[in-house]
Amino acid sequence: MLAVYVALMICTMAPVVAMQAGADMSVLIWLVFGLVIVKAVLLVDHFMEMKHAPPWGGWRMAAQGWAVVVVSVLAGIHLVG
């Protein structure tokens, strides 16, 4: 459980550290996009107790898959609009 919290803290602080290091805005956008997906998958896996799901049913993949779809759709809407 501590590893999940440490991973979430790293995902939260990475864009701030990159920004202070002088990263370009396009790099920051893709970094945040990737880290949002990582955080969503970690949160689904940990807090929905999907780590105990049977591996043969695809439940874990289905539960984590919604995060990637939602973030991608929102990014597409933002890019078009």
trRosetta pair geometry for C-beta under 8 A, 3 or more apart (Angstrom, degrees):
i j d omega theta_ij theta_ji phi_ij phi_ji
1 4 5.8 -48 -157 29 39 112
1 5 6.8 35 149 -14 66 104
1 46 7.4 117 -124 -158 68 122
2 5 5.7 -57 -152 39 37 110
2 6 6.2 36 152 -19 69 106
3 6 5.7 -54 -144 38 32 111
3 7 6.2 34 155 -20 65 106
4 7 5.7 -54 -147 37 30 111
4 8 6.4 30 153 -18 64 106
4 42 5.8 156 -150 -179 91 111
4 46 4.7 85 -138 -93 158 155
5 8 5.6 -52 -146 37 32 111
5 9 6.4 34 153 -19 64 104
6 9 5.7 -52 -149 35 32 112
6 10 6.4 33 153 -19 65 104
7 10 5.7 -53 -147 36 32 111
7 11 6.3 32 154 -18 65 106
7 38 7.6 -121 163 152 109 113
7 42 5.8 -165 105 -120 129 155
8 11 5.7 -53 -146 38 32 112
8 12 6.3 31 154 -20 64 107
8 39 6.1 86 -126 -127 79 93
8 42 6.2 -161 -71 107 89 147
8 43 7.6 81 -99 -66 123 87
9 12 5.7 -57 -148 37 31 111
9 13 6.2 10 162 -5 68 111
10 13 6.3 -65 -139 45 27 96
10 14 6.1 45 161 -45 65 103
11 14 6.1 -37 -139 9 25 118
11 35 4.5 157 -162 -165 90 104
11 38 5.5 -157 -110 91 135 118
11 39 4.9 173 127 -66 154 100
11 42 7.7 -168 -11 16 154 146
12 16 7.9 9 139 0 62 115
12 35 7.9 166 -66 162 29 132
12 39 7.6 84 -60 -93 75 138
13 16 5.4 -63 -159 43 56 114
13 17 5.8 54 147 -23 84 105
14 17 5.8 -56 -144 38 31 109
14 18 6.2 30 158 -18 66 108
14 31 6.5 -140 126 171 110 119
14 35 6.0 -175 60 -92 129 148
15 18 5.5 -56 -144 40 33 112
15 19 6.1 35 157 -22 67 106
15 28 5.8 84 -150 -153 97 89
15 31 5.5 153 -94 111 83 119
15 32 5.1 37 -88 -77 142 89
15 35 6.7 -129 -38 30 103 155
16 19 5.7 -52 -146 35 29 112
16 20 6.4 25 155 -14 63 107
17 20 5.9 -58 -148 40 30 108
17 21 6.3 28 152 -19 64 109
18 21 5.6 -58 -146 38 31 111
18 23 4.1 -6 165 -4 92 147
18 27 6.8 -138 169 122 132 112
18 28 6.1 168 108 -97 124 81
18 31 5.8 13 30 108 170 177
19 22 7.9 70 176 -53 30 14
19 23 6.0 -71 -84 43 35 99
19 28 6.0 52 -78 -105 89 134
23 27 4.5 -111 176 86 108 131
23 28 5.5 132 107 -56 118 87
23 31 7.4 16 146 -9 160 148
24 27 4.7 95 61 5 81 104
24 28 7.1 -148 96 -6 43 87
25 28 5.5 -54 -147 37 36 113
25 29 6.4 41 154 -25 67 101
26 29 5.7 -47 -148 29 33 113
26 30 6.8 24 157 -9 63 104
27 30 6.2 -62 -152 42 31 102
27 31 6.0 33 152 -22 67 112
28 31 5.5 -55 -141 38 31 114
28 32 6.1 29 160 -17 66 106
29 32 6.1 -57 -148 38 26 107
29 33 6.3 29 152 -21 62 109
30 33 5.4 -51 -143 36 34 117
30 34 6.3 33 158 -16 66 105
31 34 6.1 -58 -150 39 28 107
31 35 6.2 20 156 -13 64 113
32 35 5.7 -60 -140 43 30 108
32 36 6.2 37 158 -26 66 103
33 36 6.0 -52 -149 29 26 111
33 37 6.9 23 153 -14 59 104
33 71 7.0 137 -158 162 74 120
33 75 6.2 50 -125 -96 120 144
34 37 5.8 -58 -157 35 34 110
34 38 6.4 31 150 -17 68 106
35 38 5.4 -49 -144 37 39 113
35 39 6.1 39 156 -19 68 104
36 39 5.8 -53 -144 39 30 110
36 40 6.2 32 155 -21 64 107
36 71 5.4 156 113 -126 120 139
37 40 5.8 -55 -146 36 29 111
37 41 6.4 26 157 -16 64 106
37 67 6.3 131 -142 130 60 106
37 68 5.6 47 -138 -100 112 75
37 71 5.5 -137 -78 57 81 162
38 41 6.0 -58 -149 38 29 108
38 42 6.3 28 155 -17 65 109
39 42 5.7 -56 -145 39 31 111
39 43 6.1 28 158 -18 66 108
40 43 5.9 -57 -145 38 28 108
40 44 6.3 26 158 -17 64 107
40 64 7.8 126 122 -156 87 71
40 67 3.2 160 138 -160 132 137
40 68 7.5 179 86 -50 136 51
40 70 7.8 -170 -147 60 159 115
40 71 6.7 -148 -7 -38 156 128
41 44 5.9 -54 -144 38 30 109
41 45 6.0 27 158 -18 64 112
41 64 4.8 44 -131 -154 85 113
41 67 5.7 -155 -61 66 61 150
41 68 7.6 29 -64 -47 105 92
42 45 5.8 -60 -143 40 26 109
42 46 5.9 8 166 -7 66 115
43 46 6.2 -63 -135 45 24 99
43 47 5.5 -15 -176 17 66 119
43 48 8.0 67 136 -11 61 93
44 47 7.2 -63 -114 51 13 84
44 48 5.3 -16 -169 15 55 128
44 50 6.2 8 142 8 79 142
44 63 5.4 170 169 141 122 96
44 64 5.1 163 89 -98 142 65
44 66 7.7 150 -102 53 152 98
44 67 6.0 -131 -25 -35 137 131
45 48 7.2 -28 -83 47 5 92
45 50 5.1 -91 -130 64 47 109
45 51 5.7 70 173 -57 86 86
45 60 7.2 43 -115 -157 87 99
45 63 7.9 134 -80 103 53 117
45 64 6.4 18 -59 -84 90 116
46 49 7.9 7 163 -70 26 35
46 51 6.9 25 -99 -24 43 120
48 63 6.1 -156 101 178 151 140
49 52 5.5 -23 168 26 89 111
49 53 7.8 124 123 -42 68 82
50 53 4.8 -18 -162 -12 63 123
50 59 6.8 -156 -144 123 97 94
50 60 4.8 130 165 -118 110 77
50 63 4.9 -155 -102 77 147 152
50 64 7.1 180 112 -45 163 92
51 60 7.7 75 -91 -117 29 125
53 57 7.0 -105 165 58 100 113
53 59 4.3 -132 -175 85 138 120
53 60 4.6 173 69 -57 133 88
53 63 7.4 170 -38 7 163 138
54 57 5.0 70 82 2 104 109
54 59 6.8 74 52 19 71 122
55 60 7.0 -22 -112 12 55 131
58 61 5.0 -54 -163 45 71 113
58 62 5.6 74 138 -26 87 102
59 62 5.7 -57 -144 39 30 110
59 63 6.1 27 159 -18 66 109
60 63 6.0 -57 -146 37 27 108
60 64 6.3 14 159 -8 63 111
61 64 6.1 -63 -144 44 28 102
61 65 5.9 41 156 -39 65 109
62 65 5.6 -48 -140 22 27 120
62 66 7.7 38 162 -29 55 90
63 66 7.0 -46 -171 10 30 106
64 67 6.1 -47 -173 22 53 113
64 68 7.4 43 142 -11 74 102
65 68 5.9 -58 -158 37 45 108
65 69 6.3 41 151 -17 75 109
66 69 5.6 -61 -148 41 36 112
66 70 6.0 33 158 -20 72 108
67 70 6.0 -55 -144 37 27 107
67 71 6.3 20 160 -12 63 110
68 71 6.1 -58 -144 41 27 106
68 72 6.1 26 158 -18 64 113
69 72 5.9 -60 -145 39 26 110
69 73 6.2 24 159 -18 64 109
70 73 5.9 -56 -145 37 28 108
70 74 6.3 25 157 -15 64 108
71 74 5.9 -56 -146 40 30 109
71 75 6.2 30 155 -19 64 108
72 75 5.7 -55 -146 37 30 111
72 76 6.3 31 154 -19 64 106
73 76 5.6 -54 -148 36 31 112
73 77 6.4 32 154 -19 65 104
74 77 5.7 -51 -145 36 32 111
74 78 6.2 31 155 -18 65 107
75 78 5.7 -56 -146 39 30 111
75 79 6.2 32 153 -22 65 107
76 79 5.6 -54 -144 35 31 111
76 80 6.3 23 160 -13 66 107
77 80 6.1 -58 -144 40 28 104
77 81 5.8 5 165 1 66 118
78 81 6.3 -65 -132 51 24 97
